[in-house]
C-alpha cells in the first residue's frame, strides 16, 4: 500500500492504492473520526494480512495484538461518541 500525504490550506489529501480520500483536518471531532477510521483500518489489515502468520508462530501474541486493536477501536469509537455528546 502506498500512502502519500500533502498539506495545503489546512487540507490533507491521502492517496491509497484503491481510492483517494480528501480529509479536512479541523477540530476534535474530525480528528477523533480519523483516528477511529485509521484504527479500524489497522485492525482490518492486521486480521487480513498478519493474524494467520503470527498465530502460526505464537497464538498468544496474535491474540494479544487482536485484543489491543479491538480495545483501540472501542476507545476511538467512544471518543467520537463522547465528543458528539459534548462530554
C-alpha positions as CSV (number, residue, x, y, z in Angstrom):
1,X,0.0,0.0,0.0
2,X,1.4,3.4,-1.0
3,X,0.3,6.4,1.0
4,X,1.2,10.0,0.1
5,X,0.2,13.0,2.1
6,X,0.2,16.6,1.1
7,X,-1.0,19.6,3.2
8,X,-2.4,22.7,1.7
9,X,-4.8,25.2,3.2
10,X,-5.5,23.0,6.2
11,X,-6.5,20.1,4.0
12,X,-4.7,16.8,3.8
13,X,-5.0,14.6,0.8
14,X,-4.3,10.9,1.5
15,X,-3.9,8.7,-1.6
16,X,-4.3,5.0,-1.2
17,X,-3.9,2.5,-3.9
18,X,-7.6,1.8,-4.1
19,X,-9.2,5.3,-3.7
20,X,-8.3,8.9,-2.9
21,X,-9.7,10.5,0.3
22,X,-9.9,14.2,1.0
23,X,-9.6,14.9,4.7
24,X,-10.2,18.3,6.3
25,X,-8.0,18.3,9.4
26,X,-10.1,20.6,11.7
27,X,-11.5,20.2,15.2
28,X,-11.5,17.5,17.8
29,X,-14.5,15.6,16.2
30,X,-12.8,15.3,12.8
31,X,-9.5,14.2,14.5
32,X,-11.3,11.6,16.5
33,X,-13.2,10.4,13.5
34,X,-10.0,10.0,11.5
35,X,-8.3,8.2,14.4
36,X,-11.3,5.8,14.6
37,X,-11.2,5.2,10.9
38,X,-7.4,4.5,11.0
39,X,-7.7,2.2,14.0
40,X,-10.5,0.2,12.2
41,X,-8.4,0.0,9.0
42,X,-5.4,-1.1,11.0
43,X,-7.4,-3.9,12.7
44,X,-8.9,-5.0,9.4
45,X,-5.5,-5.1,7.7
46,X,-3.9,-6.9,10.6
47,X,-6.7,-9.5,10.6
48,X,-6.4,-9.9,6.8
49,X,-2.6,-9.8,6.3
50,X,-0.8,-10.7,9.6
51,X,-3.0,-12.6,12.0
52,X,-2.7,-16.1,10.5
53,X,1.1,-15.8,10.1
54,X,1.6,-14.6,13.7
55,X,-0.8,-17.2,15.1
56,X,1.2,-20.0,13.4
57,X,4.3,-18.7,15.4
58,X,2.6,-17.8,18.7
59,X,-1.2,-17.8,19.3
60,X,-0.8,-15.8,22.5
61,X,0.9,-12.9,20.7
62,X,-1.6,-13.0,17.9
63,X,-4.4,-12.9,20.4
64,X,-2.8,-10.1,22.3
65,X,-2.5,-8.0,19.2
66,X,-6.1,-8.7,18.3
67,X,-7.2,-7.7,21.8
68,X,-5.2,-4.4,21.7
69,X,-6.5,-3.5,18.3
70,X,-10.1,-4.2,19.4
71,X,-9.6,-2.1,22.5
72,X,-8.2,0.7,20.4
73,X,-11.2,0.6,18.1
74,X,-13.6,0.7,21.0
75,X,-11.8,3.6,22.6
76,X,-11.6,5.7,19.4
77,X,-15.3,5.0,18.8
78,X,-16.1,6.0,22.3
79,X,-14.1,9.2,21.9
80,X,-16.1,10.1,18.8
81,X,-19.4,9.5,20.6
82,X,-18.3,11.5,23.7
83,X,-17.3,14.5,21.5
84,X,-20.6,14.4,19.7
85,X,-22.4,14.4,23.0
86,X,-20.3,17.2,24.4
87,X,-18.5,15.2,27.1
